[in-house]
Every structure is written in C-alpha cells, then in structure tokens.
Amino acid sequence: MISDILAQVARAPDSEDLFGGEPLAYSLYNNRGGATSSILVFGFTAGKARPAVTVKLSRDRERALREYTALGRLAPKLPQRVPKPYLMGECRGWTFLAMEGMAGRSVAAAKISRFLTLIMEVLVALHREGDEGPMTHAEVATEIEGPLRAFERDYASGPTELEGLCEAVKTDLAGLKDVPLPRVAQHGDFTLGNLLAGPKRSVVVVDWEEFGQIRTPAYDLSVLFSNLPRRDPFAKRRLRKAWFRTLAAYAAATGLNPRWLSVLVPVSMMRFVLFCASEGREEPLGRTLARLESLARHGQKALATLSGKE
C-alpha cells in the first residue's frame, strides 16, 4: 500500500522537483495512540537525511481534509515553519495526506526558554493570519462560558481548589462584558510533540488536524506551557516568570487586552482537559488537571497582576 501511495505522490504536479525522479526509501512511525491517531510515512531520496516527503495515513477523512486545508492556507504565509501540502487521496480504505518533509529535532521541556522568541514569532504570525475580528457575546458564550460550565460540571463540582478557580474565572469574566475579545483560529494541539527545532533558528509546527476548532486567543500558548512534561510552570518561579513575560509580549504584539489573560489561561487549560478526555488522552489530561490545581495555588495572583487587576 505504501508503494502505491508514493507512486500517486510521484505523479502529482511538481513531483519531479520534489523527488528529482529518484525512487524513495521510506520508514514508518506509529505513536500507538487512540482511534484518531495516524501513521506517518517518511520518504527519503538517496543520501539525504531530511525526508523528501511525509505522508500521513488516517482513518478519519474529516481530520485529514481539515489539515490539508489548513496547510494550504498557512504554508505560503509561514514557509519553513508549516509544511507545504502536496496531495490528498484515498488508498485501500485509508485517507492519505502527502506534505513537505521537514527537518528538525524535538524541543526538550528543559530547554523551552531558548525557543520562546521563535515560538512567539510563529504564534503572533498565526494570530494575525487567523484573526477573524471581535467575538460577539454569543461567540464568547460558546468559546468560553460553555467550556467553563462543562469543566466545572465534570471536574470541579465539589469544594476543591478547582471549584475556587472556576468561581474566580467567572468573576473576572463578568467584568469583561464590554472588553473586546478577538476571534482567532488556533492550532488546537500546540504541545511540544508537535514542535520541531528546525534549521536556521526556526521552529517547525506540525499536526494541523485541529486547526480552527478553537478560536480563543492565547489558547495555543496556554496549552504549550501548561503541558510541559515534568515542569510545572506555576510552582517553578523562574518558569512562571518566563511564561507570564511571554503572555504579556503576546498580548502586546497582537493587541489583546491583557485583562483577558486571567480568563483565557485557565479556560484554555480547561478546554484542553475536555479535548483530551474526548480523545482518550489520559496522560496530558491528568497533567493539565494537576497544573490547573497548581494555578489555583501558586499562579492566580500573579496572573491577576499580569492582567492589570492588582
């Protein structure tokens, strides 16, 4: 099947430039995730360490189409940071998406501070590309109030730190009714596993299946920091300061009123918990819940200060 797919890719427009007419060797990667997980095929030309093409195999055509559409929109705006799409098709019951092979290495959580400027550049560019104008009150209800209620029902129904955090967020939200909030398409799964340190001091972002499913600014940035393995950004003072500086810089660069941050950060984390629950992703779900508890204990006051409330 893989050979059949690569043959289709080889017949696609501009494939001569892609492969140089050479046959491809390939390797497979499967993260053994849930029902929505994908298989990746990396195709290599002779003597090259960087894959000429990456093919994603999926049983979920809707997600594949969403990613193909997102790549077509974003790759011209963010070359070398978002892979170009080449071809989408069907083969033996699988949907495949062939895209530009990207060079890069994983970003370690312990070294995240080294990449913050590059990550910020990507997120600000994405914000500007995905900005759809101010939300209506109905959209705020859908994007913020609805997920907040769902999280409170499922995870904060008793007298816990999470219940107190939900109450604090509702209080802050009530004071923002007349403060504009932009509606901005987000990556949706902006975790370290989807970031690569690319050549020439760049950050490559992959896995765009969830693009645009969430449209609250600062969601991607909140998910990234709150999901760092073995590094609690609220309990660790230096990391907390780095995150909050980054949040403030993001707000300034995009024109986001910083008063929204005390709502957007916790609600973004709550929405990621709900997303992980729907996907059966137990590890990031548990980690993000623990970080929300840590936010209630260590970070709420600092976040309020950042938002200009104290």
LINNORRA-V847765 format. One record per backbone hydrogen bond with DSSP energy under -1.0 kcal/mol. CO is the residue of the C=O (numbers start at 0). NH is the residue of the N-H. If there is no record, write none. Layout:
BEGIN
{{CO;NH} {CO;NH}}
END
This chain:
BEGIN
{{0;4} {1;5} {2;6} {3;7} {4;8} {5;9} {8;11} {11;14} {13;17} {14;18} {15;19} {18;21} {24;43} {26;41} {28;39} {33;36} {38;56} {39;28} {40;54} {41;26} {42;51} {42;52} {43;24} {44;47} {51;100} {52;42} {53;98} {54;40} {55;96} {56;38} {57;94} {59;63} {60;64} {61;65} {62;66} {63;67} {64;68} {65;69} {66;70} {67;71} {68;72} {69;73} {70;74} {73;77} {77;80} {77;81} {80;204} {83;99} {86;97} {88;95} {90;93} {93;90} {94;57} {95;88} {96;55} {97;85} {97;86} {98;53} {104;196} {107;110} {108;111} {110;113} {111;114} {114;118} {115;119} {116;120} {117;121} {118;122} {119;123} {120;124} {121;125} {122;126} {123;127} {124;128} {125;129} {126;130} {129;184} {132;182} {135;139} {136;140} {137;141} {138;142} {139;143} {139;144} {140;145} {143;147} {144;148} {145;149} {146;150} {147;151} {148;152} {149;153} {150;154} {151;155} {157;159} {159;163} {160;164} {161;165} {162;166} {163;167} {164;168} {165;169} {166;170} {167;171} {168;172} {169;173} {172;175} {175;178} {180;134} {182;131} {185;211} {188;190} {190;193} {191;194} {193;205} {195;203} {196;104} {201;197} {203;195} {207;210} {209;212} {213;185} {214;183} {215;218} {217;221} {218;222} {219;223} {220;224} {221;225} {222;226} {224;227} {227;230} {231;235} {235;239} {236;240} {237;241} {238;242} {239;243} {240;244} {241;245} {242;246} {243;247} {244;248} {245;249} {246;250} {247;251} {248;252} {249;253} {250;254} {250;255} {256;259} {257;260} {259;262} {259;263} {260;264} {262;266} {263;267} {264;268} {265;269} {266;270} {267;271} {268;272} {269;273} {270;274} {271;275} {272;276} {273;277} {274;278} {275;280} {279;281} {280;284} {281;285} {282;286} {283;287} {284;288} {285;289} {286;290} {287;291} {288;292} {289;293} {290;294} {291;295} {292;296} {293;297} {294;299} {298;302} {299;303} {300;304} {301;305} {302;306} {303;308} {304;307}}
END
